[in-house]
């Protein structure tokens, strides 16, 4: 797709310094851009690429010195990174062609298919399901019986949605994700042999949720596992049975949330965060990468470590841990000095006697 620099500037409310009729055919990172590309400069770490970039135009902020490269056109905005994202969304989001219902799809007669739904090759949709208007289900996905999927859903290839799951509108589900798999429910008998406890609940996913690839969301043992509106979940995340995740959370890759844990709203979890089961996390909590959360968090704030603690406390403890060799040396010198003083005291006592 080709746009003019003026098209981009009008969209983001920017001021042009240069050729407003310049044609933009693609967008790229500043260090990889070629002629015809639009890029942006936001972080100081990328300033070094300005002298060598081959981009035709750059989105910059008002403090940028545009005389450094007079052969480049500029769009001046307050927040270049946000403006760049808007341009991607409006003009350069990939369109994956899929229309109608492929003849290889198997759809149970009792399932209700909304208007303008597209269904790809080898999709299987079981009995008593409902697919909302304008939804797209790509190849090889399987939707088992009594599932309800809202409007404008985008389901990529090889997704499995187990029975009785409820999916809201404007949900995006990436390849390899499984919704409604059995929760990890096992109980040992008198001999210590585990037997399976049936998981008879379901999964409910709210509106505007996005699930990355290879996410696993277990169905509840009883009741529902819930992901509320606006939450974004990265690749390779495991959410166990009866977990409730609030609204507008961002959960990074390889995070695991154990059973029956409740997460508040507007939380951010870094990569590889682990939460034990049956705890509650307050709203507006940020948990740093690779943290282990062994008990509930009741106050908003930033937490880090294993076990996770409030960030300032963790940093203080980490500082002490790093200084342990110095502490040990100092302690050894104190012990040696005390031993010397004790010897002197003994000699003084012996001299007096």
N, C-alpha and C positions, 0 to 999 in steps of 0.2 A: 504494500500500500504506500502511496505517496501523498504527502501533505506539504503545505507551505509552512514556512516559519511563522507566518501570520496566523495560520490555523492553530498552531500550537500555542502561540502567545495569547490569542483570544480565549482559548479554553482555560488557561491558567491565570489569566489576568496579568500577564507580564508585559514589560516594555522591551521593545526590540532595539538593539544597537547593531546595525548592519543591514543586511538585505532581507526585507520582509518577504520577498517573493522566492527566496531560496527554497528549493525542493528538498524535503527530507524523505528518504526512502526506508530508513531503519533507525533503530536506537541501539546504543551499545555502551559498554563501560569505557571510561575515558582512555584507558591504556590499550584498548582493543579496537577503538573506533576507526573507521575508514571514511573517505570522502562520501558525502551523502548521509552520514550518520548524525544523529543528535545525541548528546551526552549531557552529563551534569557534573558540577564540581561542588562538593559539599564539605567533605572532611579534609582537614589540612594534610592528612597523610597522602592524599592523591594529588596535591598541588604540584608535586614533582613531575607529573605526567603532562602538564600543560605545554611544556616546551616541545614535546615530541608527538602529541596527539595529532591524528589526521582527521579528526571530526570536523564537519562543516559548521556545526553550531553547538554552543554549550549553554546550559541553564546555570546562571550564577546568582549570587545575592548582590545587594546594592553596594557592598563594601569592596567588591572585586575590582581590580585594576584592569580595565578592558584594553589598555594600551599595550599590554604584554604580548598579545597576539592580535595584531590588527587585520590579519588575514582570515579571522574567524568571526562569525556573527554570534550575537549573544541574546538571550532572553533573561531579563533581570526580574527576579521575584524575591520574596522574603524567605521562602523555604524551598530551595531547589530540589531537595529529595522528595518532598510531598508533591511538588509540581510535576516532576518526572514520572512519579507513579500515576498521576492523573492522565498523563499523555499515553502511558502504556495501556491503561484501562480503556481509554476512549478510542485509540487508533490502532493499537498494535497487539491486542489480546488475540491469541491464536483462535481461529474458528475451525473446529473439527467437524467436518461435514457428516451429518447423519439425519436422514429424514425418513419419516414413515416407519412402518413395522416390517422388518426383514422376514422373508418367507420361512427362514429357518428357526425363527423364534417360536417357543411353545408357550402359549398363554391359555390358562384354564378359562373355559367359557363363563364362569361365574365372576371372574375378575373384571373390575370396572376400569377402563382406560379413558383418561380425560382427553380434551381437545389438544391437537398439535403435539402429541407425544411421539417421540422417536425411540425405537427399540431395535438394537443391533442383532448381529448374528448369534445364534445359539443361546439367546437369553431364555431362561425358564422362569415363568411366573406362575405360582401355584394358585390354588383355589381361594376365592373370597378375599382377594387383594383389591386395593384401590390405588391407582396411579394418577396423581394430579396433573392438571393442564401444564403444557409446555415442558414437561420433564423429559430428560434424555437418559436412556439406560444403554450403555455400551456393551459390546460383545462379551458373551460367556458369563454374564452375571446371573446369579440365581436368587430369586426372591420366593421364600417359602410361604405357606398358607397364612391367611389372615393378617397380612402386612398392609399398613396404610402409609403411603408416601405422598407428601404434599406437592404443591405446585413448584415448577421451576427447579426441580431437583436435577442434579447432574451426577450420574453414577458412572464411573469409569469402568473399563473392562475387569472382569474377574473379581467382582465384589460378591460376597455372600451375605444375604440378609435373612436371618432365621425367622421362624414363625412368630407371628403376633407382635412383631416390632412396629413401632410407630415413628415415622420420620416426618419432620416438619417441612415447611416450604423453604426454598432457596438454600437447600443443603447440598454440599459438595462432598462426595465420597470417592477417594482415590483407590487405585487398583490394589487388590490383595487384602482389603479390609474385610473383617468379619464382624457383623453386628448380631448379637444374640446367641453367641456360642455358649455352651454350658458353663456355668460358674464352677469353680474348683471346689466342689462339694463332696467330701469323702469323710467317712467316719470309721474308726477301727472297731472291730468286734472284740470279744474276750480273748481271742488268740492273737490280737494285733494285726489282723488282716483287714485292709481297708475295703469298704463297700461304698458304692456310689449312692449319694443322696440326690434324688431327682430335683432338677432346677425347673420350677414350674412358673416362674415369673416371666417378665419380658424386658425389653429396652425401649425407652422413650427418648427421642432426640428432638430438641426444639428447632425453631426457625434460625436460619442464617448460621448454621453450624458448618464447619469444614473439618473433615477427617482425612489425615494424610494416608499414605500407603501403608499397608500391613499393620493397621491398628486393630486391636482386639477389644471389643466391648462385650463383656459377659452378661447374659441374661440373669435376672435376679433369681435367687432361690424361691422367694415369695415376694410379691409386689413388683417393683420396677427398678431397674438401673436407669438413671436419668442424667442426660446431658442437656443443660438448659440453653436458652437462646444466645446466639452470638459467640459461643465458645469455639476456639480454634485449637485443634489437636494435631500435632506433628506426627511424622512417620514413627512406626514401631513403638507405639504407646500401648500399654496394657491397663485396662480399667476393669476391675473385678466386679463380682456380683453385688448388687444392692448399693453400689457407690452412687452418690448424688453430686454432680459437678454443677456449680452455679452458672450464672450468666457472664458472658464477656471475659472468659478466662483464656489464657494462652499457655498451652502445655507442650513443652519441647520434647524432642525425640528421646526414646528409650526410658521415659518416665513410667513408673509402675505405681498404681494406686490400689491398695489392698481392700478387701471386702468391707462393705458397710461404712466406709469413710465418707464424710461429707465435706465438700470444698465450697467455700463461699463464692462471692462475685468479685470480678475484676482482679483475679490473682494471676501471677506469672510464675511458672515453674521452669527452671532451666533444665538442660539435658540430664538424663539419668538420675533424676530425683526419685527417691523411693519413699512411699508413705505406708506405714503400718496400718492395720485394719482398725475399724471401730473408733476413729478419732474424728475431730472436727477442726477445720481450718477456717479462720475468720475471713471476712472480706479484705481486699486490698493487701494481700500478703504476697511478697516476692521471695521465692526460695531459690538460692543459687544452685548451680549445676553440681551434680553428684552428692547432694545433701541427702542424709537419711533422717526422716521425720518419724520419731518414735513415740511422740505424744502430741496431743492437740496444741494448736496455736490459737490463742484467744484474742491477740491484739494485732492490728495492722502493722506492717513494717517489713524489713528485709532480714531474712534468716539464711544461715549458711552453716555447713559442717555436718558431721555425723558423730553423735546426734546433733541435729540442727539447733542452733541457738541464735539469739538476736545478733546481728552482724557485728556490732561493736564489741560485744563480749567474745565472739568467736575470734575476731582479730587480735584482741588482747591475749587470749589464750594461745593463739598461734604464735604471737610474738614471744611469749614465755617459752613455748616449746622449742622455738628456733634458738633461743638463748640458753637452753639447758646445758650445752657443753661449757659455756662461759660460767654459768652458775656452778657447775660441778667443779671447775678449776678454782673458783673463788672459795667454795666450800672446803675443798682440799687444802687450800692455803690457810684458811681459818683453823682447820683441824691441826695442821702442822704447827701453826703459831701457838695454839692452845697447848699442844704437847710440849713445845719448848718452854712455855711459861710454867707448866706443871713441873717440868724437870728443874727449872730455876727455883721454884718454891721449895721443892724437896731438898735441894742443895742448901738453901738458906736455913731450913729447919734443922738439917743435919749439922750445919756449922754452929748454930746456937746451942745445940746439945753438946 
